[in-house]
Amino acid sequence: MACEGAPEVRIGRKPIQSYVLAILMNLVDQNAKRVVVKARGRNINKAVDAVEIVRNRFAKGSNIKVESCEIGSHEIEVTDPNSGQTRTRRVSSIEICISKE
Amino acid sequence: MACEGAPEVRIGRKPIQSYVLAILMNLVDQNAKRVVVKARGRNINKAVDAVEIVRNRFAKGSNIKVESCEIGSHEIEVTDPNSGQTRTRRVSSIEICISKE
């Protein structure tokens, strides 16, 4: 587990700006030393984008860096709406830990 | 740069099975110790998926693991097809290094 105990930003369906803001709020406003950005499936690239936007656009002067980046996968249960059958599906996930010096 | 000198698998528009096969070919057939999987933009989640499929489905017994995972971004030049103007765009990227013991 990357970045144990650090505040989490979970990437979902909202526009990317929401997550960029959430990361910045944690780092700047809440003065957190580290933030962990988590995403699953199709949101993985949005997570990478959000971290890169924070790093390139908003954090040029300060020392924000990617401390670690871990990938993994989870089994989730999906119910087929037509047949009503449940089956397990594998979903990839990413956890990016960013830190501020 | 992750996995200096290791054979590369670049994730593009092909179906994910092609890339899973390419990774396996390098590790098993070519007997490479390490492989680096690279992707940009929307293909980032496909890269994570491909690595996770290799790790979970085909490599249960053997010791294939993610050695490192790096994210970054590149500036690329895009030409607007209507106006003909070029502008720079930021594209996120990922490099996942997998190794076999």
Backbone of each chain as ProteinMPNN parsed JSONL, in Angstrom:
{"seq_chain_A": "MACEGAPEVRIGRKPIQSYVLAILMNLVDQNAKRVVVKARGRNINKAVDAVEIVRNRFAKGSNIKVESCEIGSHEIEVTDPNSGQTRTRRVSSIEICISKE", "coords_chain_A": {"N_chain_A": [[0.85, -1.207, 0.0], [0.65, 2.09, -0.994], [1.823, 5.158, 0.385], [0.78, 5.175, 3.082], [-1.834, 6.126, 5.237], [-2.059, 8.717, 4.233], [-4.062, 11.486, 2.98], [-6.734, 10.699, 0.722], [-7.443, 10.908, -2.782], [-9.985, 10.042, -4.765], [-10.421, 9.06, -8.03], [-13.093, 9.659, -10.167], [-16.099, 10.0, -12.06], [-16.31, 12.712, -12.454], [-15.407, 15.923, -14.009], [-11.958, 16.417, -14.894], [-10.768, 18.672, -13.719], [-11.926, 18.914, -11.188], [-10.618, 17.0, -9.713], [-7.976, 17.759, -9.868], [-8.145, 20.108, -8.428], [-8.938, 19.046, -5.953], [-6.64, 17.612, -5.225], [-4.781, 19.707, -5.035], [-5.978, 21.213, -3.003], [-5.647, 19.543, -0.791], [-2.844, 19.463, -0.63], [-2.042, 22.165, -0.48], [-3.961, 23.785, 0.936], [-4.82, 22.164, 3.143], [-2.395, 21.509, 3.901], [-1.11, 19.002, 3.673], [1.47, 16.561, 3.726], [1.699, 14.472, 2.021], [-0.221, 12.972, -0.615], [-2.522, 10.564, -1.758], [-3.488, 9.342, -4.851], [-6.11, 7.62, -6.215], [-7.384, 5.262, -8.578], [-9.548, 3.387, -10.759], [-9.929, 1.037, -13.448], [-11.226, 2.524, -16.359], [-10.724, 5.042, -15.416], [-8.082, 5.323, -14.858], [-6.251, 6.6, -16.615], [-7.148, 9.19, -16.301], [-6.391, 9.712, -13.71], [-3.584, 9.739, -13.917], [-3.337, 11.902, -15.653], [-4.385, 13.975, -14.001], [-2.502, 14.091, -11.904], [-0.229, 14.783, -13.37], [-0.975, 17.274, -14.367], [-1.129, 18.738, -11.996], [1.541, 18.586, -11.243], [2.91, 19.785, -13.398], [1.595, 22.212, -14.089], [0.735, 23.604, -11.838], [2.646, 23.375, -9.926], [5.184, 24.199, -10.469], [7.159, 25.791, -9.209], [7.289, 24.841, -6.54], [8.179, 21.845, -4.63], [6.843, 19.369, -5.644], [6.5, 15.978, -6.052], [6.306, 12.701, -7.643], [6.073, 10.125, -5.533], [5.644, 7.383, -5.364], [4.279, 4.82, -7.474], [1.855, 2.57, -7.945], [0.535, -0.386, -9.396], [-2.328, -2.54, -9.695], [-4.821, -5.129, -9.26], [-8.335, -5.753, -8.858], [-10.92, -8.031, -7.939], [-14.189, -7.806, -8.954], [-17.736, -8.108, -8.296], [-20.142, -8.541, -10.738], [-23.434, -7.97, -11.79], [-25.376, -9.298, -14.273], [-27.67, -7.402, -16.003], [-29.664, -8.458, -17.64], [-29.77, -11.362, -17.517], [-29.535, -11.699, -14.816], [-27.551, -13.047, -13.584], [-24.656, -13.371, -11.508], [-21.236, -12.546, -11.891], [-17.642, -12.708, -11.64], [-15.395, -10.052, -12.234], [-12.297, -8.8, -13.422], [-10.687, -5.867, -12.437], [-8.453, -3.308, -13.222], [-6.229, -1.28, -11.244], [-4.842, 1.8, -9.949], [-2.446, 3.427, -7.858], [-1.242, 6.418, -6.989], [1.249, 8.071, -5.357], [1.811, 11.252, -4.201], [4.219, 13.636, -3.1], [5.167, 16.428, -1.075], [7.806, 18.654, -0.589]], "CA_chain_A": [[0.0, 0.0, 0.0], [1.448, 3.31, -1.12], [1.419, 6.377, 1.087], [-0.069, 4.804, 4.225], [-2.368, 7.181, 6.093], [-2.187, 10.017, 3.57], [-5.406, 11.723, 2.457], [-6.986, 10.075, -0.583], [-8.31, 11.508, -3.799], [-10.436, 8.956, -5.63], [-10.826, 9.564, -9.339], [-14.357, 9.091, -10.646], [-16.643, 10.493, -13.331], [-16.336, 14.183, -12.565], [-14.347, 16.456, -14.878], [-10.613, 16.314, -14.319], [-10.463, 19.851, -12.899], [-12.359, 18.663, -9.811], [-9.615, 16.196, -9.018], [-6.788, 18.613, -9.765], [-8.448, 21.002, -7.311], [-8.942, 18.25, -4.717], [-5.244, 17.321, -4.882], [-4.169, 20.965, -4.608], [-6.571, 21.581, -1.713], [-4.983, 18.736, 0.227], [-1.429, 19.812, -0.509], [-1.817, 23.567, -0.16], [-4.88, 24.261, 1.963], [-4.753, 21.308, 4.334], [-0.966, 21.377, 4.174], [-0.71, 17.602, 3.777], [2.801, 16.289, 3.176], [1.529, 13.504, 0.943], [-1.594, 12.691, -1.049], [-2.567, 9.395, -2.628], [-4.515, 9.434, -5.886], [-6.494, 6.261, -6.569], [-8.348, 5.137, -9.676], [-9.789, 2.039, -11.281], [-10.419, 0.86, -14.82], [-11.067, 3.594, -17.341], [-10.302, 6.303, -14.801], [-6.64, 5.304, -14.6], [-5.551, 7.67, -17.343], [-7.541, 10.466, -15.711], [-5.557, 9.876, -12.514], [-2.247, 10.14, -14.37], [-3.494, 13.272, -16.147], [-4.569, 14.905, -12.877], [-1.211, 14.231, -11.217], [0.687, 15.505, -14.263], [-1.404, 18.679, -14.412], [-0.691, 19.33, -10.729], [2.994, 18.68, -11.237], [3.437, 20.682, -14.43], [1.009, 23.525, -14.239], [0.534, 24.335, -10.587], [3.67, 23.123, -8.932], [6.493, 24.408, -11.102], [8.122, 26.303, -8.248], [7.408, 24.011, -5.337], [8.786, 20.533, -4.834], [5.876, 18.272, -5.655], [6.987, 14.885, -6.898], [5.648, 11.405, -7.528], [6.902, 9.321, -4.645], [5.517, 6.012, -5.835], [3.156, 4.568, -8.367], [1.631, 1.122, -7.892], [-0.641, -0.874, -10.108], [-2.835, -3.787, -9.15], [-6.164, -5.396, -9.776], [-9.34, -6.229, -7.917], [-12.033, -8.796, -8.504], [-15.471, -7.254, -8.507], [-18.894, -8.891, -8.722], [-21.018, -7.798, -11.635], [-24.68, -8.674, -12.061], [-25.879, -9.065, -15.623], [-29.043, -6.903, -15.856], [-30.612, -9.271, -18.402], [-29.938, -12.721, -17.01], [-29.545, -11.689, -13.356], [-26.427, -13.836, -13.075], [-23.489, -12.618, -11.053], [-19.946, -13.136, -12.23], [-16.562, -11.843, -11.167], [-14.619, -9.387, -13.283], [-11.061, -8.211, -12.95], [-10.546, -4.456, -12.768], [-7.128, -2.788, -12.88], [-6.256, -0.083, -10.416], [-3.555, 2.493, -9.791], [-2.318, 4.295, -6.688], [-0.097, 7.306, -7.177], [1.517, 8.833, -4.134], [2.599, 12.458, -4.451], [4.669, 14.244, -1.86], [5.6, 17.827, -1.136], [8.951, 18.776, 0.325]], "C_chain_A": [[0.882, 1.253, 0.0], [0.908, 4.387, -0.188], [0.454, 6.124, 2.248], [-0.533, 6.029, 5.027], [-2.543, 8.548, 5.449], [-3.626, 10.22, 3.09], [-5.548, 11.203, 1.031], [-7.777, 10.966, -1.51], [-8.692, 10.374, -4.744], [-10.977, 9.504, -6.941], [-12.092, 8.857, -9.807], [-14.794, 9.743, -11.94], [-16.636, 11.999, -13.509], [-15.264, 14.673, -13.541], [-13.019, 16.536, -14.142], [-10.249, 17.484, -13.4], [-10.844, 19.647, -11.438], [-11.282, 17.947, -9.032], [-8.306, 16.943, -8.859], [-6.957, 19.534, -8.553], [-8.382, 20.252, -5.982], [-7.509, 17.942, -4.266], [-4.563, 18.583, -4.332], [-4.676, 21.41, -3.233], [-5.88, 20.833, -0.584], [-3.554, 19.189, 0.464], [-1.219, 21.237, 0.006], [-2.653, 24.01, 1.04], [-4.748, 23.488, 3.269], [-3.307, 21.079, 4.761], [-0.517, 19.929, 4.411], [0.657, 17.416, 3.132], [2.706, 15.358, 1.962], [0.051, 13.315, 0.619], [-1.544, 11.446, -1.918], [-3.77, 9.494, -3.58], [-4.842, 8.015, -6.349], [-7.503, 6.24, -7.704], [-8.448, 3.69, -10.115], [-10.212, 2.101, -12.739], [-10.162, 2.037, -15.734], [-10.642, 4.927, -16.749], [-8.804, 6.395, -14.55], [-5.919, 6.417, -15.348], [-5.929, 9.06, -16.822], [-6.708, 10.761, -14.458], [-4.16, 10.37, -12.893], [-2.29, 11.582, -14.887], [-3.573, 14.282, -14.998], [-3.248, 15.163, -12.159], [-0.243, 15.048, -12.068], [0.316, 16.981, -14.378], [-0.953, 19.394, -13.138], [0.807, 19.592, -10.767], [3.513, 19.716, -12.22], [2.898, 22.101, -14.383], [0.983, 24.32, -12.94], [1.704, 24.248, -9.634], [5.068, 23.311, -9.497], [7.547, 24.851, -10.088], [8.359, 25.372, -7.076], [7.927, 22.618, -5.67], [7.774, 19.398, -4.738], [6.41, 17.187, -6.575], [6.207, 13.597, -6.668], [6.558, 10.505, -6.706], [6.843, 7.859, -5.053], [4.278, 5.872, -6.697], [2.985, 3.056, -8.399], [0.415, 0.744, -8.706], [-1.054, -2.209, -9.517], [-4.162, -4.12, -9.782], [-7.058, -5.979, -8.698], [-10.342, -7.088, -8.654], [-13.317, -8.123, -8.017], [-16.599, -8.121, -9.026], [-19.801, -8.029, -9.584], [-22.279, -8.632, -11.846], [-25.165, -8.293, -13.453], [-27.335, -8.605, -15.526], [-30.071, -7.749, -16.605], [-30.845, -10.643, -17.774], [-30.016, -12.769, -15.475], [-28.411, -12.5, -12.748], [-25.301, -12.936, -12.582], [-22.217, -13.343, -11.49], [-18.848, -12.172, -11.75], [-15.79, -11.285, -12.37], [-13.377, -8.787, -12.668], [-11.011, -6.745, -13.37], [-9.175, -3.972, -12.319], [-7.257, -1.538, -12.021], [-4.865, 0.542, -10.332], [-3.592, 3.318, -8.508], [-1.062, 5.119, -6.86], [0.071, 8.149, -5.917], [2.35, 10.062, -4.475], [3.0, 13.093, -3.134], [5.203, 15.637, -2.11], [6.743, 17.97, -0.151], [8.953, 20.115, 1.029]], "O_chain_A": [[1.733, 1.44, 0.869], [-0.301, 4.514, 0.004], [-0.572, 6.795, 2.366], [0.279, 6.858, 5.439], [-3.119, 9.448, 6.06], [-4.334, 9.249, 2.822], [-4.609, 11.259, 0.237], [-8.673, 11.692, -1.08], [-7.841, 9.815, -5.436], [-11.894, 10.325, -6.946], [-12.161, 7.628, -9.84], [-13.973, 10.011, -12.817], [-16.924, 12.503, -14.595], [-14.329, 13.94, -13.864], [-12.973, 16.702, -12.923], [-9.515, 17.313, -12.427], [-10.163, 20.15, -10.545], [-11.048, 18.231, -7.857], [-7.608, 16.793, -7.857], [-6.033, 19.714, -7.759], [-7.836, 20.761, -5.003], [-7.2, 18.002, -3.076], [-3.87, 18.541, -3.315], [-3.912, 21.914, -2.409], [-5.564, 21.414, 0.454], [-3.102, 19.289, 1.605], [-0.333, 21.486, 0.822], [-2.131, 24.536, 2.023], [-4.587, 24.065, 4.344], [-3.033, 20.532, 5.829], [0.349, 19.669, 5.247], [0.963, 18.039, 2.116], [3.499, 15.436, 1.023], [-0.812, 13.48, 1.48], [-0.629, 11.286, -2.726], [-4.906, 9.702, -3.155], [-3.963, 7.292, -6.818], [-8.378, 7.103, -7.78], [-7.552, 2.882, -9.872], [-10.778, 3.093, -13.198], [-9.028, 2.497, -15.872], [-10.246, 5.838, -17.476], [-8.31, 7.422, -14.083], [-5.069, 7.1, -14.778], [-5.13, 9.993, -16.893], [-6.366, 11.911, -14.185], [-3.624, 11.291, -12.278], [-1.399, 12.382, -14.599], [-2.907, 15.317, -15.025], [-2.913, 16.305, -11.846], [0.477, 15.902, -11.552], [1.194, 17.838, -14.475], [-0.455, 20.518, -13.194], [1.281, 20.66, -10.381], [4.455, 20.447, -11.911], [3.628, 23.067, -14.603], [1.179, 25.535, -12.931], [1.751, 24.971, -8.638], [6.018, 22.662, -9.06], [8.676, 24.36, -10.095], [9.499, 25.143, -6.672], [8.092, 22.261, -6.836], [7.856, 18.563, -3.838], [6.732, 17.444, -7.735], [5.543, 13.423, -5.646], [7.665, 10.167, -7.125], [7.865, 7.173, -5.085], [3.362, 6.693, -6.651], [3.885, 2.341, -8.839], [-0.597, 1.446, -8.713], [-0.245, -2.919, -8.919], [-4.583, -3.467, -10.737], [-6.591, -6.615, -7.753], [-10.584, -6.899, -9.846], [-13.502, -7.902, -6.82], [-16.464, -8.788, -10.052], [-20.178, -6.922, -9.198], [-22.207, -9.843, -12.055], [-25.341, -7.115, -13.764], [-28.168, -9.351, -15.011], [-31.245, -7.753, -16.232], [-31.986, -11.035, -17.53], [-30.499, -13.746, -14.903], [-28.323, -12.625, -11.527], [-25.029, -11.883, -13.157], [-22.135, -14.571, -11.463], [-19.097, -10.994, -11.494], [-15.575, -11.968, -13.371], [-13.398, -8.319, -11.529], [-11.266, -6.42, -14.529], [-8.775, -4.195, -11.176], [-8.265, -0.832, -12.069], [-3.855, -0.106, -10.608], [-4.638, 3.84, -8.122], [0.048, 4.586, -6.874], [-0.848, 8.843, -5.482], [3.466, 9.937, -4.979], [2.233, 13.096, -2.171], [5.631, 15.974, -3.214], [6.674, 17.478, 0.975], [9.844, 20.388, 1.834]]}, "seq_chain_B": "MACEGAPEVRIGRKPIQSYVLAILMNLVDQNAKRVVVKARGRNINKAVDAVEIVRNRFAKGSNIKVESCEIGSHEIEVTDPNSGQTRTRRVSSIEICISKE", "coords_chain_B": {"N_chain_B": [[14.343, 7.11, -16.312], [12.782, 4.049, -16.732], [13.86, 0.648, -16.45], [16.153, 0.447, -18.179], [17.359, -0.294, -21.387], [15.856, -2.626, -21.717], [13.634, -4.756, -23.666], [10.949, -3.156, -25.454], [7.419, -2.719, -25.163], [5.037, -1.1, -26.885], [2.02, 0.416, -26.23], [-0.79, 0.641, -28.24], [-3.404, 1.134, -30.618], [-4.352, -1.405, -31.08], [-6.227, -4.458, -30.232], [-6.274, -5.479, -26.799], [-5.276, -8.067, -26.333], [-3.23, -8.464, -28.186], [-1.116, -7.057, -27.093], [-0.746, -8.264, -24.643], [0.127, -10.723, -25.529], [2.483, -9.91, -26.849], [4.034, -9.058, -24.671], [4.28, -11.458, -23.252], [5.619, -12.997, -25.182], [8.111, -11.751, -25.251], [8.996, -12.221, -22.615], [8.817, -15.017, -22.278], [9.364, -16.417, -24.727], [11.551, -15.0, -25.93], [12.998, -14.947, -23.731], [13.593, -12.74, -22.113], [14.757, -10.846, -19.341], [13.618, -8.605, -18.347], [10.899, -6.42, -19.202], [9.697, -3.483, -20.722], [6.748, -1.657, -20.589], [5.119, 0.701, -22.448], [3.005, 3.574, -22.643], [0.737, 6.125, -23.808], [-1.458, 8.881, -23.082], [-4.816, 8.085, -23.716], [-4.283, 5.401, -23.853], [-3.135, 4.565, -21.548], [-4.589, 3.22, -19.503], [-4.991, 0.83, -20.804], [-2.445, -0.194, -20.899], [-1.935, -0.718, -18.19], [-3.93, -2.63, -17.765], [-3.032, -4.683, -19.534], [-0.586, -5.447, -18.35], [-1.527, -6.343, -15.882], [-3.131, -8.486, -16.656], [-1.205, -10.22, -17.699], [0.209, -10.693, -15.339], [-1.727, -11.791, -13.603], [-3.173, -13.804, -14.977], [-1.522, -15.32, -16.644], [0.807, -15.729, -15.337], [0.763, -16.905, -12.864], [2.148, -18.986, -11.538], [4.903, -18.461, -12.043], [7.507, -16.015, -11.323], [6.686, -13.222, -11.975], [6.878, -9.81, -11.725], [5.938, -6.376, -10.988], [8.37, -4.122, -11.437], [8.946, -1.414, -11.518], [7.074, 1.628, -11.836], [6.44, 4.341, -13.674], [5.308, 7.676, -14.095], [4.711, 10.353, -16.409], [4.992, 13.285, -18.532], [4.611, 14.511, -21.882], [5.251, 17.071, -24.271], [3.415, 17.608, -27.135], [3.178, 18.49, -30.612], [0.333, 19.747, -32.139], [-1.589, 20.004, -35.059], [-4.162, 22.012, -36.009], [-6.755, 20.88, -37.992], [-8.597, 22.509, -39.292], [-7.963, 25.342, -39.013], [-5.261, 25.217, -39.476], [-3.34, 25.98, -37.727], [-0.601, 25.419, -35.493], [-0.287, 24.013, -32.262], [0.903, 23.44, -28.906], [0.39, 20.5, -26.994], [-0.198, 18.868, -23.906], [0.604, 15.576, -23.085], [-0.053, 12.784, -21.122], [2.004, 10.104, -19.864], [3.011, 6.662, -19.342], [5.292, 4.323, -17.91], [5.846, 1.066, -17.431], [7.732, -1.245, -15.787], [8.339, -4.601, -16.018], [9.544, -7.515, -14.4], [11.168, -10.727, -14.433], [11.84, -13.412, -12.36]], "CA_chain_B": [[13.943, 6.086, -17.282], [12.651, 2.73, -16.103], [14.222, -0.564, -17.187], [17.1, 0.814, -19.24], [17.824, -1.34, -22.294], [14.943, -3.768, -21.835], [12.748, -4.652, -24.828], [9.779, -2.311, -25.214], [6.117, -2.986, -25.781], [4.319, 0.165, -26.918], [0.578, 0.184, -26.313], [-1.456, 1.485, -29.225], [-4.837, 0.956, -30.835], [-4.749, -2.815, -31.284], [-6.882, -5.061, -29.064], [-5.363, -5.721, -25.667], [-4.653, -9.398, -26.444], [-1.984, -8.333, -28.945], [-0.051, -6.555, -26.227], [-0.509, -9.333, -23.668], [0.943, -11.694, -26.26], [3.807, -9.313, -27.077], [4.759, -9.079, -23.388], [4.603, -12.863, -22.977], [6.622, -13.423, -26.167], [9.4, -11.246, -24.787], [9.409, -12.85, -21.355], [8.914, -16.469, -22.349], [10.018, -16.864, -25.949], [12.858, -14.359, -26.072], [13.643, -15.135, -22.434], [14.073, -11.465, -21.569], [14.627, -10.745, -17.883], [12.736, -7.482, -18.062], [10.202, -5.814, -20.338], [9.093, -2.207, -20.351], [5.489, -1.397, -21.286], [4.95, 2.154, -22.517], [1.752, 4.046, -23.231], [0.445, 7.555, -23.709], [-2.848, 9.337, -23.146], [-5.91, 7.154, -23.447], [-3.822, 4.012, -23.811], [-2.52, 4.271, -20.251], [-5.301, 2.147, -18.783], [-4.786, -0.424, -21.529], [-1.133, -0.685, -20.472], [-2.107, -1.3, -16.848], [-4.703, -3.853, -17.979], [-2.198, -5.717, -20.15], [0.36, -5.932, -17.335], [-2.278, -7.086, -14.866], [-3.545, -9.762, -17.253], [-0.004, -11.062, -17.709], [0.556, -11.051, -13.971], [-2.739, -12.606, -12.932], [-3.714, -14.945, -15.69], [-0.525, -16.168, -17.28], [2.06, -15.827, -14.586], [0.443, -17.264, -11.474], [3.201, -19.798, -10.946], [6.231, -17.866, -12.15], [7.731, -14.817, -10.513], [6.658, -11.979, -12.736], [6.4, -8.733, -10.871], [6.129, -5.012, -11.461], [9.564, -3.622, -10.779], [8.721, 0.002, -11.298], [5.992, 2.233, -12.607], [6.71, 5.777, -13.685], [4.421, 8.482, -14.926], [5.342, 11.579, -16.87], [4.22, 13.878, -19.62], [5.33, 15.029, -23.028], [4.57, 18.096, -25.052], [3.396, 17.269, -28.55], [2.642, 19.547, -31.467], [-0.87, 19.342, -32.847], [-2.019, 20.97, -36.065], [-5.619, 22.077, -36.157], [-7.04, 20.635, -39.412], [-9.395, 23.588, -39.87], [-7.245, 26.609, -39.11], [-3.878, 24.993, -39.881], [-2.433, 26.462, -36.688], [-0.034, 24.4, -34.613], [-0.169, 24.385, -30.853], [1.452, 22.324, -28.13], [-0.545, 19.87, -26.059], [0.467, 17.998, -22.956], [0.061, 14.222, -23.065], [0.508, 11.973, -20.04], [2.554, 8.821, -20.284], [3.348, 5.722, -18.277], [6.267, 3.282, -18.235], [5.781, 0.013, -16.417], [8.809, -2.221, -15.985], [8.079, -5.89, -15.375], [10.711, -8.386, -14.399], [10.943, -12.148, -14.208], [12.96, -13.909, -11.539]], "C_chain_B": [[13.921, 4.716, -16.617], [13.218, 1.653, -17.022], [15.121, -0.292, -18.391], [17.51, -0.394, -20.088], [16.906, -2.535, -22.478], [14.087, -3.626, -23.094], [11.453, -3.912, -24.475], [8.519, -2.887, -25.831], [5.343, -1.673, -25.711], [2.831, -0.087, -27.142], [-0.058, 1.174, -27.284], [-2.918, 1.127, -29.365], [-5.307, -0.476, -30.993], [-5.495, -3.353, -30.069], [-5.855, -5.495, -28.026], [-4.631, -7.058, -25.748], [-3.32, -9.337, -27.189], [-0.83, -7.949, -28.041], [0.286, -7.558, -25.128], [0.421, -10.37, -24.295], [2.363, -11.174, -26.473], [4.649, -9.342, -25.797], [5.213, -10.508, -23.086], [5.692, -13.384, -23.911], [8.01, -12.993, -25.724], [9.903, -12.0, -23.568], [9.677, -14.344, -21.508], [9.757, -16.906, -23.546], [11.435, -16.321, -26.078], [13.678, -14.486, -24.798], [14.277, -13.857, -21.882], [13.84, -11.448, -20.06], [13.641, -9.64, -17.505], [12.09, -6.967, -19.341], [9.638, -4.483, -19.86], [7.868, -1.93, -21.234], [5.238, 0.105, -21.245], [3.627, 2.528, -23.149], [1.591, 5.528, -22.988], [-1.055, 7.783, -23.691], [-3.866, 8.275, -22.803], [-5.485, 5.699, -23.39], [-3.221, 3.612, -22.467], [-3.272, 3.155, -19.516], [-5.173, 0.798, -19.489], [-3.436, -1.046, -21.133], [-1.235, -1.366, -19.111], [-2.882, -2.62, -16.952], [-3.833, -4.985, -18.52], [-1.228, -6.318, -19.135], [-0.355, -6.782, -16.292], [-2.766, -8.439, -15.392], [-2.366, -10.723, -17.285], [0.28, -11.583, -16.301], [-0.45, -12.018, -13.344], [-3.096, -13.882, -13.664], [-2.645, -15.889, -16.185], [0.695, -16.433, -16.416], [1.829, -16.177, -13.13], [1.598, -18.011, -10.819], [4.555, -19.115, -10.933], [6.317, -16.55, -11.374], [7.79, -13.558, -11.353], [6.122, -10.884, -11.832], [6.671, -7.361, -11.481], [7.308, -4.417, -10.706], [9.45, -2.122, -10.523], [7.626, 0.508, -12.211], [6.202, 3.738, -12.53], [5.706, 6.512, -14.542], [5.138, 9.772, -15.309], [4.468, 12.247, -17.892], [5.124, 14.462, -20.677], [4.523, 16.152, -23.644], [4.564, 17.624, -26.5], [2.785, 18.414, -29.351], [1.424, 19.018, -32.223], [-1.224, 20.424, -33.851], [-3.537, 20.895, -36.202], [-5.965, 21.899, -37.64], [-7.851, 21.755, -40.076], [-8.589, 24.865, -40.072], [-5.8, 26.436, -39.6], [-2.852, 25.469, -38.853], [-1.858, 25.299, -35.88], [-0.003, 24.92, -33.189], [0.367, 23.184, -30.087], [0.4, 21.82, -27.15], [0.241, 18.959, -25.148], [-0.193, 16.626, -22.994], [0.751, 13.435, -21.956], [1.045, 10.662, -20.581], [2.866, 7.947, -19.075], [4.402, 4.745, -18.793], [6.255, 2.272, -17.108], [6.852, -1.011, -16.74], [8.443, -3.508, -15.261], [9.31, -6.765, -15.457], [10.331, -9.805, -14.008], [12.132, -12.644, -13.398], [13.371, -15.317, -11.911]], "O_chain_B": [[14.906, 4.282, -16.019], [13.07, 1.738, -18.241], [14.851, -0.765, -19.495], [17.961, -1.405, -19.55], [17.171, -3.382, -23.331], [13.836, -2.509, -23.547], [10.935, -4.023, -23.364], [8.563, -3.479, -26.909], [5.029, -1.186, -24.625], [2.436, -0.722, -28.12], [0.117, 2.387, -27.161], [-3.599, 0.851, -28.378], [-6.508, -0.742, -31.037], [-5.411, -2.771, -28.987], [-4.717, -5.833, -28.353], [-3.496, -7.174, -25.287], [-2.388, -10.072, -26.861], [0.288, -8.443, -28.193], [1.442, -7.693, -24.729], [1.375, -10.831, -23.668], [3.331, -11.914, -26.298], [5.847, -9.623, -25.849], [6.363, -10.745, -22.717], [6.581, -14.123, -23.487], [8.967, -13.764, -25.806], [11.074, -12.373, -23.489], [10.635, -14.874, -20.945], [10.724, -17.655, -23.407], [12.387, -17.067, -26.303], [14.871, -14.185, -24.769], [15.345, -13.886, -21.27], [12.841, -11.976, -19.571], [12.936, -9.722, -16.499], [12.664, -7.068, -20.426], [9.161, -4.37, -18.73], [7.95, -1.965, -22.462], [5.152, 0.709, -20.176], [3.176, 1.873, -24.089], [2.212, 6.109, -22.098], [-1.825, 6.981, -24.219], [-3.801, 7.644, -21.748], [-6.246, 4.85, -22.927], [-2.843, 2.457, -22.27], [-2.648, 2.245, -18.969], [-5.238, -0.251, -18.849], [-3.307, -2.267, -21.046], [-0.692, -2.451, -18.906], [-2.529, -3.606, -16.305], [-3.889, -6.11, -18.023], [-1.065, -7.536, -19.063], [0.156, -7.82, -15.87], [-2.804, -9.421, -14.65], [-2.503, -11.897, -16.94], [0.556, -12.767, -16.108], [-0.066, -12.952, -12.64], [-3.297, -14.925, -13.043], [-2.82, -17.107, -16.158], [1.523, -17.282, -16.748], [2.61, -15.791, -12.26], [1.982, -17.711, -9.688], [5.278, -19.177, -9.939], [5.322, -16.052, -10.847], [8.829, -12.904, -11.432], [5.046, -11.014, -11.248], [7.513, -7.207, -12.365], [7.252, -4.232, -9.49], [9.809, -1.629, -9.454], [7.299, -0.108, -13.225], [6.148, 4.331, -11.453], [5.301, 6.023, -15.597], [6.053, 10.22, -14.618], [3.329, 11.834, -18.107], [6.258, 14.856, -20.403], [3.295, 16.189, -23.558], [5.616, 17.272, -27.036], [1.985, 19.198, -28.839], [1.486, 17.97, -32.865], [-1.168, 21.614, -33.542], [-4.103, 19.837, -36.478], [-5.513, 22.69, -38.467], [-7.792, 21.924, -41.294], [-8.541, 25.406, -41.176], [-5.187, 27.39, -40.08], [-1.646, 25.373, -39.079], [-2.549, 24.315, -35.616], [0.267, 26.094, -32.938], [0.294, 22.05, -30.562], [-0.364, 22.589, -26.565], [1.227, 18.349, -25.561], [-1.419, 16.526, -22.941], [1.978, 13.421, -21.86], [0.602, 10.172, -21.619], [2.97, 8.426, -17.946], [4.402, 4.385, -19.97], [6.61, 2.585, -15.971], [6.878, -1.574, -17.834], [8.258, -3.514, -14.044], [10.03, -6.758, -16.456], [9.32, -10.046, -13.348], [13.283, -12.337, -13.709], [14.295, -15.869, -11.313]]}, "name": "protein", "num_of_chains": 2, "seq": "MACEGAPEVRIGRKPIQSYVLAILMNLVDQNAKRVVVKARGRNINKAVDAVEIVRNRFAKGSNIKVESCEIGSHEIEVTDPNSGQTRTRRVSSIEICISKEMACEGAPEVRIGRKPIQSYVLAILMNLVDQNAKRVVVKARGRNINKAVDAVEIVRNRFAKGSNIKVESCEIGSHEIEVTDPNSGQTRTRRVSSIEICISKE"}
